[in-house]
Amino acid sequence: SRASHHRRLCTGAGTVPKRSTGTARGCRDCCLLPGRARETKTERLWRREGKMMMMRDVRIGAVVCLAVLVSSASAFYLPGVAPQDYQRDDIVFVKVNKLDSTKTQLPFEYYSLPYCRPNPIVSSAENLGEVLRGDRIDNSLYQLEMRLDEQCKVVCKVDALTTSQTRDFKAKIEDEYRVNMILDNLPVAMVKMREEDGVPIKTYERGFPVGFKAAIEEGGTEKFFLHNHVRFAILYHKDIETDLARIVGFECEPFSVKHEYEAPWDPVKPSLDTCNPGRMQYVTHGLAPQIVEDGEEIVFSYDVVFKMSDIKWASRWDTYLMMMDDQIHWFSIINSMMIVLFLSGMLALIMLRTLHRDISRYNQLETAEEAQEESGWKLVHGDVFRPPGAFGMLSVFVGTGFQLIGMTCVTMVFAVLGFLSPANRGGLMTAMLLLYVIMGTVNGYVSARLYKMFKGVDWKINTLKAAFIFPGVVFVVFCILNSFIWGQKSSGAVPFGTFFVLIFLWFGISVPLVFMGAYFGFKKEALEDPVRTNKIPRQIPEQPWYMHEIFAILIGGILPFGAVFIELFFILTSMWLHQFYYIFGFLALVFAILIVTCAEITIVLCYFQLCSEDYQWWWRAFFTSGSSALYMFLYSAFYFVTKLDISKTVPSVMYFTYMGLLSYAFFILTGTIGFAACYLFVRAIYGSVKID
């Protein structure tokens, strides 16, 4: 200890130790030096040696800590995505997930159909994002022995389909539902080969169909057939030194076969005539298919084939995430960059030539008569910072917009760094929800600052609006939609427990954070305007047709939407056609271009508005870039008609309601970007001129 170390130094110097005071002072403070006013050379040497020993201990400790951190970092994996090593003959269990369809968008639990059930059915723990997506992961009777090929394994036998079971199977086949399974955190997929420049490329299609419709005779009535046999192909990568293996692929090929067997049925060790490895009889597509009719007997079976692969564990998701058309993404980026360059050129022309010339001319005016003869944006300096109508609602929208921008930016950073990969199911939605809640502080702070700048006094009521308006609309619409989904008995309906979690996140965390941010924001000094506001409002002259509010606002939203609409196509495809979206690098670049585009188009139109002596720019700046959300919703309707095959009422209502909510959020986000840019621009130009 430091005290004993000091005592040792003092004793070595021939002094009398004094009681340690617990402070980090030198020997002169912890020793009595009788008859001496200054320490000797020997004492100085001892003290210097003690300091050197302490410094060496600190350096050794730092090196040890660094080594521990490095070793910890080398063994770090994201939660739920750490590799699993398997020895030969290890038992691996297949889990089953939801049944989904692009025609209905309503997921159902796997065991909502009369498939073979384990006893008991054990559900896996799901995160918040998985529950909201409708994932329901359960155990199953499918089990594999690592690196052991097996043929004709019987899962179970359904003695006779009841009328309700037949109806359920036919309904799911009619709506093109697909079965989803999971092995070692990999989703099952069917192999689809495509050619690119004459080179065959393997791609995956998630899940496999419940069944299919076909006519037995040409021109006859179509009947329903069930995929009751599945051939699993498990790709594994083996470590040569340890002989351990890691699963790097989970492929399947479904079959429909009317199984025959030797009577009586042996439930312990059944023997099939249509699939018997001892007789070299295997399931093929040429066998008689399994029809779905009342009273039909169905035998469920599967094969397992293990294939060694050169794919490393770290690259096993590459086939799932393979981009079909990366050239279109680059076209999207180039298209967006051209829009940005066009707007930047126009903005540079305004800033460097027109605006600079205006400021120089205004500052050179010497007499009041000369100033009265001038026209343009300087004439409205006494009204340009006049608070707008419904300024409380404007501050609420801007605060919510900054909350959404913060959530989007942080989510984008984590996604680009790979923390929100598809291997972490539901991670993206969970992260966005939690980040939105945490960013409530930003919402409260910004809305309170703006509200105080507008001379508002009832900040608590305004903070309540900031905490409830956007999430309140989303929650009410979500509850109404959830009741529709619940009526369809879909697993997409959110359970009551998850409802309580969402309500707690809103009222227990988000609302207090909004109030905390508003408290600190309102305590700050109000933002000072660069010019004084006149007591009497100036009359706005008659505006030309192209400067009218509706026309200017609709024109302002075209370019921001044009910068993102190609990437929007891929986002909608991943949402409604159940494909993976993992090109977050492209998305981050497009989002940055969107921010620049919204800012520039709003500044340009705001300048033209002020030059027309129209000082009511506050709400128009918000609506100018926010109107891109209208084009987003119209594009989603076009996508619904041209790309989706949804015909039922509830899925159609779901689609347009969710796209309406997304457009609402996009409106607030882009409107906030335009407003913030325009506000900074107006402050800058009016702070640059001399006004008496």
KAQUIUR-V887383 format. One line per field, one symbol per residue. phi: phi as a letter, one per 20 degrees, with the letter a starting at -180 (. if undefined). burial: 1 if it has 16 or more other C-alpha atoms within 10 Angstrom, else 0. A space follows every 10 residues. Layout:
BEGIN
phi->???
burial->???
END
This chain:
BEGIN
phi->.fffffffff ffemddfdgf emeedfffed cedfmcecfe ffffffffff ffffffffff ffffffffff ffffdecfgn cffdecefmf ecdedddfec bfedmdfcfg efdfffdfce edeffdefff ffenfcdcfb eeccdgmcfc clfeeacefb feffffffff ffffelfced ccclmdffbe ececdclmdf cecdcfmcff abdbefdfne ffcdcdedcc deddecddef femeccfcac dbcecdbefc befffdfecf cdeebbffel dcfcfefffe edbgmfecde bbdccecfce ffffdfefff efefbfffff ffffgfffff ffffffffff fedfffffff fffefddfff ffffcpfffe fecfdfgffl ffffffffff ffffffffff fffffffnfd fffegmffff ffffffffff ffgfffffff fffemfdeff ffffffedff ffffffffff fffffffele ffffffffgf ffffffeecf fgffffffff fffffffeff cfeffdfffe ffefffdfgf ffffffeffg fffcffffgf fffffddldf dbefffffff ffffffffff ffffffffff femdeedgff ffffefffff ffffffffff fedddeceff fffgffffff ffffffffff ffffffffff fffffeeede cf
burial->0000011011 0010001000 0000001001 1010000000 0010011001 0000000000 0000000000 0000000000 0000010000 0011111111 1111111111 1010110000 0000000111 1111111111 1111111001 1111111000 1000111011 0110111111 1111111111 1000000000 0011111111 1110000000 0001111111 1111111100 0000111111 1111111110 0000000001 1101110000 0010000011 1110001111 1111110100 1010011001 1100000010 0110011011 0011001001 1000100110 0100000000 0000001111 1111111000 1111111111 1111111100 1100110011 1111111111 1110111111 1111111111 1111000010 0111111101 0001100100 1101100001 1111000000 0000110001 1111111110 1100010001 1010000100 0000001000 0111111111 1111111101 1110011011 1111011101 1011111111 1111111011 1111111101 1111111111 1110110001 0000010001 1001100011 1011111111 1111111110 1110110010 00
END
